[in-house]
Amino acid sequence: MKLSEIIKYCNFNDFEGNPEGIFVDSIEYDSRKVTKNSLFVAIKGFKIDGHHFIEAAVNNGASAVIVEETENDIDEYLRKNNIFKIKVENSRKSMAIISDFFYGHPSKKLKLIGVTGTKGKTSTTFFLKKMFETAGFKCGLIGTIENIVGDRKIKTMLTTPQSNEINQLMKMMLDEGCKYCVMEVSSVAIDLFRTDELDFDYGVFTNITSDHMDYHKTFKNYFIAKKRFFDCLKPEAKIIANCDDTHWVEILKDSKAKIVSYGKNEKSDYKIENIEIDFSGTEYILKTDNSKEFCIRTNLAGMFNAYNSSVSAAIGFQEGLTEKLIIEGIAALESVPGRFEVINSGSKTAIVDYSHTADSLEQVLNSIRIINKDSRQIVTVFGCGGDRDRTKRPVMGEIATRLSDYAIVTSDNPRTEEPYSIIDEIKAGIKTDNYEVIVNREIAIKTAIFNSKSEAVILIAGKGHENYQEINGIRSFFSDKETAGKYLKEWLNQQ
C-alpha cells in the first residue's frame, strides 16, 4: 500500500519527508519483526520504550516511522536515511486507525463478537466457536489460550493482541472464509486502545469483580475501562449481558446498543433454571424470551459454565440458529484447556483450573463443594503470580483454606519477586492451620496427590492452560495438567 494513501486516510498533518514512492508492506511495533517497507510504530511500553528502537527498525528495513516524540539525534538520523516520519499524540491510537485501514476494515466484513468480563471470557468464546462450527459456519477465535484461523492455531502472548495483530488475524480469517470472529476483550486492551476502530456486532458482559489491580490500581479505573467497551458499541450492535451481576445496569447505562439479558433473574430474556452439576458436566433448563424452554447439557462442569454456555444460546437465537443446532453446538465442546479440566485416576480426581483471582478461586471451590456434597476430601494447590496484584494474595489464602479440607501454598510464576515473600502475603490472610507451604510447584502437586485420602478431589489452581513457570525473567516448561497426570498414574500404580 502507498504511504500517501495511509496519510490521506488517517488525516496526518504533522509529518516530515515526501511520502511519494514509499510503500508499506506491514505495520510493526516490534523492531525485531520489521522487514523491508515496514511502517514502524514506536510505542511507549511499561518497561520498554519503542522510541529507543527506531534505529534498529530502520536497519531492518523500515520505510517510515510513527513517533510521539523524537530527539535531535534521532531526527537527524531519520533525515540522513530518508526515512519518513509521522508525529502523533498517541502511537497506540494511531496504530489502531492505520491497521484497520491497511487490512481493509476486516471487522466490518465479519460478524464480530467481543466478550469481556473478569471471568468466563475464554470458555464463552470456545462455546461460541464450537456452536457456529457445528452449525456449518467457519469461525475464528482471538483469545488467551490461542488464536485460531481456520485449522491453524497461532500462539498468543496476550488475551487481546495489539491492534495491528488483531486486524491482521481478522484479514486472515476472511481469507479462510470465516463468517464469524469471537474474541476476548481485556480491560488492559480497551484502556490501551487496541480495540479502537473495531466494528463489533455483539458485546458480551460476563461479570466484573476485582482484577488487574497491578495495572488499574483501583476498581473504579478497572470498571471505567470495561464500561468504555460498551459505551463505544454502535447502536445496531447487541449486548448480551449477565443480569445477575450487581454491576450490569451501571456498566451498560450509557451504551446505545440493544441489551439482551441472561441469568437466573426472573426478568432475564434468557433465564437459567434447574442447574445440575457433576464432574462430567452441567445440565440446565433455559427459558427464552418467547416463553420456550429447552434442556442444555455441556461437558464443562460448574455453575459458571451454565452462564458461559447460555451466552452461546442467546447469540445463536439472535443469529437465527435453530434450537437443535444450538443444543448440539454447546454439547459438542468437550473441554477448554485449563478451565475446570477433570483428570480421573482410580478413585482420585484432579481438577486443573485457571482460577487466579479471589473470586474465581471461590467460585471454582464452591462448584466443587456442590458437586462433592462434602463426601470427599478437597485439597487445593495454589499460589499467586509475582509482579501482579498483591491485594488478592491474603484474600485467596483465606478462601483456599476456608473452602478446602487442606491447602498447599506454592509458587505460581513468581517472576522477579521472591517466592517466599509472595507466600508470606498469602499466609497473612489465612486464619486456620489446615495448610502447608511447599515452594516447588511440582513437589506441591505430587504431595497433594500422594498424601491426600484415597477418594480426594485435588484442585490445582492458578495456571490452567499455561505451560511454563516464569522465574527471574526465564520461562521454563511446566504444565499443571501433565504434572498431575504423571503423579496420578504413579499413585495408582502403587495401589
N, C-alpha and C positions, 0 to 999 in steps of 0.2 A: 504494500500500500504506500502511496505517496505521502510523505510527511506533510506536504502542503494541504492535503485533504484532512488530515488529522487536526492540524492547526485551525483550519477553517471551521470544522465541525465543533471543536471544543472551545472555540472563541478565545484563543490565547492571544494576548496583546503584548505581553512582556517577554520578548524573546530576542536572541542575538544570533545573527547569521542569516544565510539565504537558504530557505527550505527547498528551492527548486533543484530537482535532480537527486534529492535524498529519498531513499526508500526505507521503509520499516518492515522487517520480516518477523519480528517478535517483540514482545514487551516483557522486560525483565526488571526485577528489583534486587536480584541476587547477582552480583558481578561475576560469579563463577559460572552462571548459566548464560551469560552474554555471548553471542556469536556475531558474525558479520551482519551488519544492518539492524542490530537490535536497538530499540529505544530503551535506555536505562533510566529507571525511576529511582532517584535517591530518596529513601525513606528513613526517617529518624526512628530507630527502634528503641527498646528499653535498655538494651545492653550494647547494641552496635548501631552506629550511625552510617547509613548508606552513603552519605556525602564523603566519607573517608575512603570510599572505594571507587570514586569516579575515574581515577587514572587506571585502575585495574579494568574497569568496564571498557574504557577506550582502547586499552591494549588488547582486549579480547574481541574488539570489532564494533563497538557501539558507534552508531552514526549520529546519535542525538542523545541528549540527557535532559531530564526534568529535575529541577532542584528547588529547594525552598530558600537556600542561601548559598553563597559561594564566597571564597576569599580571593584576594587579588591574584595569588599564585595559581589557583585553580582556573580562574577566568582567563589568565594568560595562557595556561596550558591548553584550554579548550580552543582559544583563538589560533594558537600555533598549529594545532592539529586539525583545524577546520571542522570542529565538532559543534553542531547546532545546539544551542542552549535555550531551554524554556524555563522561566522562573515563575513559580506559583506560590500561593499562600499555603496550600496543603497538598503534599505529594500523594497522600493516600486517596483523597477525594478525586484528584486529577487522574490517578491510575484507574479508578473505577469508571470514570467517564470515558477515558480513552479505550479501555479494554472492551466496554460494551460496544463502542463504535467499531473498533478494529475487528472484532469477531462477528460483526453483522447482527448485533442485537439478538443474540440467541435466546435469551429468556423470554422474548416476545413471541417466539416461534414454538416454544414448549409450553405444556401445562406445568407450571412451576409451583411446587408445594413446599413452603418453608415451615419447619417445625421448631419451635422454641419453647423453652421452659427449663427449670432446674433439673428435672428428672424425666426420663421416658423418651427423650428425643431419638436415641438410637433405635430402640425397639419399635417405636412408632414408624420410623422411616422404613425399617425392614418389613413390617407388616404391610405398609402401603405398596412397596415394591413388589412383594410376592403376590398381593391381590391383583395388581394391574397385569402382572405377567400371567397369572392364572387365567385372567380374562382375555388374554391374547394380545396385550399391548407391550411394546418394549418400553422399559423404564430405567432411567439412570439414577444413580444414588451418589450423594456427596455427604460424607459424614466422618464420625470419629474413628471408626474401625478401618474403613477403606472407602475409596471412591470406585464406583463401578460404572463402566461404559460398555454396554452390550455384554459380551462374555469376558471382558477384560477387567481385572482387578488392579487398581492403581494405588500404591502405597501412599498414605497420608500422614502428616505430622500434626495437623491442626483439625479441630472439629469442623471449622469453616475456613477454607483456604483463603489466600489473598485474592483480590478481585480479578487480577489477570488470569489466575489459575481457574477460578470459578467459570469465567466466560470461555476459556479455552476448553474446559471439560464439557460445558454445555454445547459448544460447537461440535465437539466430537460426538456427543450424544445425538445431535441432529444428523450428522453424517452416518450414524449407525441406524438411523430410522426410529429413534426414540420419540414417543409422543409425550411422555411424562418425565419429569425430573423431581425427585424428592430430596430435600437437603436439610441437614441440621443447621440451625442458625444460632450461634452462640452470642452471648451478651458482649463479649470482647470484640467479636467480628462486627456487630452492629455499631459499637462505640468507635471502632477504627475504620468505619465507612466501607468495609469490604462488601457489604450487600447493597450499597448505593447503586442506583440505576437498574437494579434487577426488577423485573416485572412479575411479581408474584400473583398467582391466581387464587391461592389459598394460603392463609397463615394459621398455623395451629398453635394454640396455647395449652400446654400440658399442665403446668403448675408453676409456682415460684416460692422458693424458700432460700435461705441464705447460702450463697456460694460465691466463689471468686473474690473473696474479700481482700486477697493479696493485691488484686488489680483495682477493684472498685472502691475499696476502703470502707464504704458504708452500704447498707441495704438499700438506702434511698437511691444512691447512684446506680446500683445494680438494677433496681426497679425501673429507673428512668431509661436505662439502655434497652431493656426488654420492651418497654412501652413504645419507644421510638419506632421499633419494627412495625407495630400495629398502626401507629399514627401515620406511617408513610404508605400504607396499602392503598391501592386505587379503589374508588367507590364500587367498581364492578367486582372486586375480589370478595371472597368469603372467608370469615374467620370461624374456625372450628374450635370451640372453647370449652374447657373443663369448668363447669359452673359449680362444682363442689369446692373449688379453690376459693379461699376467702378474698383473694385479691382480684378476681376475674372482672368484676364490674369496674373497678378503678383503673385497671391496666388497659381496658378497651374503651373507656368512655369517650375518648376523642377520635376514635377511628371512624372513617367514613364507610368502611366495608360492612357488608351484611354479616350478622353474627348468628351462628348456628351452634347450639349448646349440646353438651353431652355430660352424663354423670348420673348419680343416684338421686339427685334432686327431682322432686315431683314435676317441676316445670321444665325439665330438660326436653329439648327437641328429640334427643335420643337417650332414653332412660335405661340405665343398667339395673337389673334386678336379679335376685336369687343366685348370687355368685357362689360357686362351689369350687374348691381348690384341693388338689392333691399334688404329690411330687411329679406326676405325669402330665399335669397341665391345669387349665382353668376352663370352667364352663359357666355360662350365664345366659340370662334372657335379656334381649334388647328390644325395647318398645320404640317404634319410630314415631315421628311427628304426625303421621296419619293413622295412629292407633293400631298399627300392625305390630305383631311381636314374633320373634323367632329366636331359636337357640343357637348360640355361638360356642364353639369349642376350639381352644387353642392349645398347642403343645407346650406353651410357655406358662409356667406356674407363677402364682402371685396375684393378689388383688389388683396391683398396678397394671398387670397385663390385661385385665378386663378393660381398664381405661385405655391402655395403649392400642389395643385391637379395635375398640369401638370407634376410634378416630378413623380407621380404615373403613369401617362400615358406614360412618356418616359421610365421608367423602365419596365412597362408592355409590351411595344413593344419590348424592348431589351430581355425580357424573353419569347417572342413568344406568348403572350396572344392575343386573338382576340380583334378587335375594340369593339365588343359588350360587352365582359367581362370587358374591361377597363371602358367603359362608365357606365355600371351597377355598377361596384365596387365603382367608385367615387360618383355616385348618392346615393349609399346605406348608406354612412356615414351621420348620422342625425345631429350630433354635436360633438364637442370636449369640455370637461369640462373647463370652464373658458376662452374659446377662442371665442370672439365675440358671447357670448351666449345671445340670444334675449329673453326678458321676456315681453310679452304684457299684458296689463291690461286696458280694456276700450280704451281710446284714447291715453294713455301714453305707452311709450316703454322704458324699461331699458335694457342696454347692459352691461354685465359683461365681462371684458377682462383683461388678464394678462399683458397688456402693462405697463411695469415697467421701461423702458428706454426712453430717449428722442425721439429717432427715432421711436420706436414702438408706443408711445403715439401720435406722429404726424401722423403716418400712419393711425391709427385707427380713429382719429378725421377727417382726410381728407376723409376717406371712408364714415364716417357718413355724412359729408357735401355733398359728391357727391350723396349719396342716398337721402338725405334730400332735396336737391335743395333749401336750405335756407327758406323752408316753415314752419319749426317747430323750436321752441326754443331748443337749445342744452345746457345742463347743465352737467358739468363734476365734479365728486367727485374723488379726487386723493391725494396721499401723496408719500413720499419716505421712503424706508427702512433705519433703523438705522444700524450703523456699516458696511455700504456698500459705494459704490462710491458716494462721496459728490459732484463731479464736475457736475453731471447731475441735481442736485436739482434746481438751478436757471433756467437752460435751460427748464426743464419740467414746471416750473412755468410760464415762458413766453409763451410756446407752448399752455398750457391749457387755459390761459386767452385770447390768440390771436385767437384760433380756436373755442372757446366756446362763447356762449352768456353770460354764467355765470359759475363760478367755485367755488367749495368749497374745500379748502385745509384742509386735515385731517391727521390722523395717519395711517401708514402702517408698521406694525412690527417695532416699534422704537428700539426694543432690549435693549441695555444698554444705548442708548442715550436719552437725554431729548427731548420729543416730540416737545416742543416749539422751541428748538434750531434747529431742522431739518426744521420746518416750517419757521423759520426766514431765513434760507438759500434758501428755495424755494421762499419766498417773494422777495428776493434780485433781482430776475430776472424778476419780474412782473412789467410791465410798464403801466398798466391800473388799473381801480378801480372796475372792474366787478367781484369781488370775495369777499369771506368772509372766516374766519378761524373758524372751529369747530373741536376741537381736538378729541372728541369722535366719532369714525367712524360710529357707529350705528346711532347716532343723526344726523351726517352729511348726511347719506343716507336718513334718514327719512325726513330731512329738504328739501333735493333736490326733493324728490317725492311730498311732500305736498305743497311746496312753488313755484314750477315751474308751467308754464302755462298748460292748460288742455290737450294739444297735444304735450307736451315736449318729447324730446329724452334725456334720462339720462344715461350718460356713467359713470360706476363705475369701475375705472381703478386701476391696480397695483397688485391685489392679485389673481384674476382669480379663479383657482381651489382650492387655499389654503383654508383650513377650520380652521384657527387659527389666533390669534393675539399674537405676542411674545413681552412681556414687561418685562424687567429686568430678562431675562432667564426663564420666566414662560410662557408657551403656554396655552392660553385659547381658547375654541372653538369659532369660528366666521366665518360665511360664508356670503360673499357678496351676493351670489345668494339667499340664504334663507332669508336674511335680506331684500333684495329688494322685493322679492315675498311677504313677510309679510306686508310691508308698502304699496305696490301697492294695495294689497287686501283691506287694511284698507281705503286707499284713495278712492278706487272705491265704497266701501260700504257707504261712506259719500256723494257720488254724488247724 
